[in-house]
Amino acid sequence: SGLGFALVPLFLYDSELRSGRLVQAIPHVYHATRGYFLTHAKGRESDAKVQAFMKWIMKAARETPGAD
């Protein structure tokens, strides 16, 4: 269906990002030893389900102890 999310280390999908098969869901790059990386299928950034998941995961990350 072209809709999916993965919470995995960048090295597992780096080639898909470079090829354009996946795009970064959030335009910010975070350099951390632990964290979330969101990607989505190219052209799906305005999909309501994509937006809802992005909002949820960003809220959850902000509320995680030690996230700041």
DODO-122155 format. One record per residue (C-alpha): y, z, x. Coordinates in nm, 3 decimals. Layout:
+---------+---------+---------+
!   north !      up !    east !
+---------+---------+---------+
!       Y !       Z !       X !
...
+---------+---------+---------+
This chain:
+---------+---------+---------+
!   north !      up !    east !
+---------+---------+---------+
!   0.000 !   0.000 !   0.000 !
!   0.229 !   0.020 !   0.303 !
!   0.328 !   0.378 !   0.236 !
!   0.216 !   0.660 !   0.457 !
!   0.329 !   0.933 !   0.690 !
!   0.180 !   1.075 !   1.003 !
!   0.260 !   1.393 !   1.192 !
!   0.118 !   1.306 !   1.531 !
!   0.228 !   1.282 !   1.894 !
!   0.436 !   0.975 !   1.974 !
!   0.180 !   0.835 !   2.218 !
!  -0.060 !   0.776 !   1.928 !
!   0.167 !   0.520 !   1.759 !
!   0.411 !   0.410 !   2.031 !
!   0.272 !   0.056 !   2.043 !
!   0.322 !   0.019 !   1.666 !
!   0.685 !   0.127 !   1.701 !
!   0.744 !  -0.119 !   1.986 !
!   0.580 !  -0.404 !   1.791 !
!   0.788 !  -0.335 !   1.480 !
!   0.484 !  -0.257 !   1.263 !
!   0.623 !   0.093 !   1.209 !
!   0.981 !   0.209 !   1.210 !
!   1.127 !   0.550 !   1.278 !
!   1.194 !   0.726 !   0.945 !
!   1.476 !   0.943 !   1.074 !
!   1.734 !   0.788 !   1.308 !
!   1.763 !   1.101 !   1.520 !
!   1.554 !   1.157 !   1.830 !
!   1.453 !   1.513 !   1.900 !
!   1.337 !   1.617 !   2.245 !
!   1.117 !   1.918 !   2.195 !
!   0.784 !   2.045 !   2.307 !
!   0.686 !   2.082 !   1.942 !
!   0.817 !   1.907 !   1.636 !
!   0.780 !   1.640 !   1.370 !
!   0.813 !   1.265 !   1.413 !
!   0.833 !   1.056 !   1.097 !
!   0.765 !   0.685 !   1.074 !
!   0.734 !   0.449 !   0.780 !
!   0.655 !   0.085 !   0.719 !
!   0.943 !  -0.146 !   0.800 !
!   1.172 !  -0.196 !   0.500 !
!   1.052 !   0.112 !   0.308 !
!   1.334 !   0.349 !   0.406 !
!   1.493 !   0.338 !   0.059 !
!   1.164 !   0.392 !  -0.129 !
!   1.196 !   0.702 !  -0.350 !
!   0.867 !   0.848 !  -0.226 !
!   0.970 !   0.799 !   0.137 !
!   1.305 !   0.966 !   0.071 !
!   1.143 !   1.258 !  -0.113 !
!   0.897 !   1.321 !   0.169 !
!   1.168 !   1.297 !   0.434 !
!   1.382 !   1.552 !   0.248 !
!   1.084 !   1.784 !   0.202 !
!   0.970 !   1.775 !   0.566 !
!   1.325 !   1.819 !   0.699 !
!   1.376 !   2.120 !   0.471 !
!   1.042 !   2.268 !   0.579 !
!   1.130 !   2.217 !   0.945 !
!   1.467 !   2.391 !   0.903 !
!   1.297 !   2.687 !   0.734 !
!   1.030 !   2.722 !   1.004 !
!   1.088 !   3.032 !   1.219 !
!   1.206 !   2.930 !   1.564 !
!   1.311 !   2.583 !   1.449 !
!   1.664 !   2.632 !   1.571 !
+---------+---------+---------+
